[in-house]
Amino acid sequence: MEEHLRSLTTELRNEKTMNIDSVTTMDIISAINKEDFKVAAAVQEVLPEIETAVEWACESLKKGGRLIYIGAGTSGRLGVLDAVECPPTFSTPPDSVLGIIAGGEKAFVRAVEGAEDKEEFGESDLIDVALTANDTVIGIAASGRTPYVKGALRYARKAGAKAVALSCNNNASITKEADIGIEVVVGPEVLTGSTRMKAATAHKMVLNMISTATMIRLGKVYENLMVDVNVSNQKLKDRAVNIIETVTNADYDQALNTLEKANNQVKPAIVMIKTATDYEKAMELLEKADGDVRKAISIYED
């Protein structure tokens, strides 16, 4: 087992940082910065696999299924972070994008020893959320060998769900348990084996891509604006008004008034102003357009 661990790219020593303990602060942070430059290039290499994951996630959400991230430690925390941002950013139901971490919610702030070592724990956590064939599961493990994630992905395929393995090593063990593997090879870390660094940065980039691209494809963005933002506080209400002003060229008072008539929903507010219709007609147009603002306006104009 230990010999296998030492053979992983994520566990190799970085030859460029062998003396990092004896240099200046500027040298330390410069070395970290240079290594971080490699991350985006590594992500670029796996864009085709990320595209597939996005398509599967879109199909799942369209069918009433879910996008589920599952992992242990830092990997699990990254999945939870991405998932919890979807409801406020895109007004998704709280359970449509889920983040599951080995050891449960308490593991988010304090490590739960041994939680990642049992394959059956990954399976049982997916059973607990009633996994179905309509779901897409993304198992995250920088090493690509975490038993918890292996068990989760194996069960996901057994249940008929789409299974995606996200790792930072070539030919990762978890890839063998999945329908597709996204293997972002960022090279040895500045600190040997500290995958909270480049590996975690890469995985955050990938998860951001998957969730954001999925939501764009589902019509939750107009131009490059978050038109499905959940207006749950004053800051977000101000942002919503600004979005409506930007898209429609309405003044502040008209934008605010229309937003309130649209039950604080940005999309129908935009359609109301763009088509000079009321809330009911705007919602009817959006329903015909599957929630896509651009299509809703086009339907009215046709």
N, C-alpha and C positions, 0 to 999 in steps of 0.2 A: 504493500500500500504506500509506504513512504517513498519507495523508489519511483513509483508511478507519479506521485505528487511532485517530486523533484524534476521530472521530465516535462512538466507543463510549462508553457511559455510564461504564464502568469507567475510562476514560481522561480524563474531563472534570475540570476543576479545581473544587474545592469552594469556593464563595464564602464559606462560613462559616469557613474556615481559612486565608485568604489571608495573614494576619499571624501565623501560628502560630510563626514563627521569632523573634518579637519580644515574646512574652508570657511570663508566669511558668510555672513547672512545673505549678502547680495549674490554670492556664488551659489548658495543653496537654492534660493528662490529662482535664480536664472536657470539652473538645471531643471527644476520642476517645470518652469515655463516652456523650456525647449522640448521636454518630453510631451507636454500637453498639446503642442502643435501637431503631434502625430495622430491625435485622436480623431479629428475630423476626416483625415485622409483614410484612416482605417474604416470609419463608418461608410465612407463613399464606396468602398469595395463591396459592401453588402447591400447596396440599395435595391437590387432585384429581389432579394429575399425579404427585405422590409416591405417592398411593394406587395408581395404576396400576403404578408401578414395583415396589411391594411385592407386588402380586398376581402380577406376572410373575416376580419373584424366588422367591416361594413355589412357583409351578408348576415353575420350573426345579429347585429343590432336591428337590421331591417326585419328579421324574422322574429324579433322579440327576445332574442338571446342576449348574451352578455359577452363583454371582453373582460377576461379574468387574468390578472397578473398573480404569479405565485413564486415565492422565493424565500430564502433564509438570510438573516443578517442584513448587511448593506443592500444586497440584491432585493430582499423582500421589502425593505424600507423604501427603495426607489419605486417599486411597483405601487406601494401604498400612496406615496407622494403624488405620483402621476394620476392615480385613480381619484383621489379626493379633490383634485383641482377641476375635474370634469363637470360636476354639478354647478359650481358657481360660474365657470367660464362658458359652459355650453348648455346649461339648464337640463342636463341629463338627469333621469331618475337616479337616486342614490345607489341603487343596486345594479345599474346597467354597466358600469365599469367598476370592477372590484379589485382591491389589492389585498392579497392574503399573505401573511408572514408566518413562518414557522415559529411556534410558541405562542401565537395569538397576539392581541393588541399590546399586551405588556412588553412583548419583545421589541416593540418599536423604540422604546426609550431605554431598555435595559436588556442586555443579552440573556437569552434563555439557553443555558448550556445543554447540549445534546439534542436540541429540538430538530436540528437538521440531519441527524444521523440515521433516521429511520424512514425507509421508503413508505411504510404503511401510514405514517403521519401525513404525508403529502396526499395520499389517496383519501384518507379519512376527512381531511379538511375540504376536499372537493365534494365528497359525499355530503358533508354538513351544509354546503351551500346548494345542494340539489342540482349538481351539474347535469346538463342535458346535451343532446346532440346539436342543439342550436347555438351552443357557446363556442367561443374561441379562447383557448388557454395559452398564455405565454409564460413558460417556466424560465426563471432567471437565475443563473449561477455563473459567476465570473470564471470559476475553475472548470465548469462544465461537467462536474462529477458529483455534485451534492445529492446524496440519497433521497432527501425529502423531495427535491425537484424531479428526480427520476421517477419516483413513485407517482407523483402528481401527473406527469406527462403520460406515463404508461396507462394510468386510469382514464385520463382524458380521451386517449385513442380508443380504449375499450368502450367508453360511453358514447363514442361516435362524434365527439367534439373535435374541432380542429386543434392540433397541438403544435406549438411553436417553441423551439428551444433557443434561448438567448444566452450566449456565453462569450468568452474571450480567448478561446483556444481552438485550434484546428482539430477536426475529428473528435470533437467533444463527446463524452459518454452520453450526455443528455440528448444530443442530436439523434442518436440511435433510437431514442424513445419517442421521437417527435415526427410529425409529418414534414417539417422543414426546420433547418437549423440556421440561425443568424449568428455567425461566428466572427466577432469583431476582434481581430488580433492586433492589439495595441503594443505588444512587446513587453519586455520586463519593466517592472515598476521602479521608480526612483528608490523606494525602500522595498527590498525583496519581499514579494508576496503580499504587499499592502494594496489589495485590489479595491480599496475605497478610493484610490486615486485615479489613474487613467482608465482602468476597467469600469469603475463606477461612473466616471464622466461619459464614457462611451455609451454605457447602458442608459444613462439619463437622456442622452441625445436621441437614442433609438426609440425609447419609450415616448418621448415628446413627439417624435415624428409620427409614430403609430397613432397615438391618440388624436393629435392635431389633424393629420391627413384624413383620418377616419371621419372626424367631425366636419371637416370641410366637404368631404364627399357626401355626407348626409344632409347638406344644405344648412349647416349651422353658421356659415360665414357668407357674407355678401361683400364682394370685392375682397378686401383684406381686413374686414371689420367683424368683430364678434357680435353679430346681431342676435344671438341667442343667449346673451349674457343674462344671468339671473339677478334681477334688480332687488337685492336683499338688504342693501344699506345705502346711505346717502352718497358715498363715493361711487358706487355702481350706478346709482340713479343719475348722477352727474355725467358719468361715462355714457350711459344710454342716451341721454339728451344730446350729448356731443356727437354721438354716432348718427343720430337722426338728422341733426343739423348738417353734418358733413355730407351725408348721402342725398338729402333732399333739397339742400340750400334754404331750408326753412329757418326763420329766426328762432331765438331761444323760447319765446313765449309759445309760439305755435308748436314747436317740438315738444316742449313740456306738456302742453295741453293735450296733444295727440297721444303722447305716451300714456298719460293718465286715462284717457278714453279707451286705450288699448290694454287696460289692466296691467300696465307696466311691462308690456311685452314689446320689444323693439321691432321684431319682424312685421307684425301687423301694423304698427305705427308707420313704418316706412311705406308699406303698401298703401295704406290709407292716404298718405300725402301724395305719393307718386301717381295714384290712380284716381284721386279725388273721390274716394268712396268711404263708407262707414266701416266700423269694426266688423260687423257681421259679414259684409261682402269681402273684406280683406281676408278674413279667416277662411271663407269659402274658396277664395283664389289660392291661398296657401295650401289648403287641403288638396285641391286639384293638382298642385305643383309638388306634392310630397314635402312641403315645408321649405321649398327653395324660393327665396325672395326674387331672384332674377327671373325664374320661370313664371312665378305668380304674376309679375308685372307684364311679362311677355304674353301670357294667356289673356290678360285684360286688354292689352293693345291689339291682339288679334281678333 
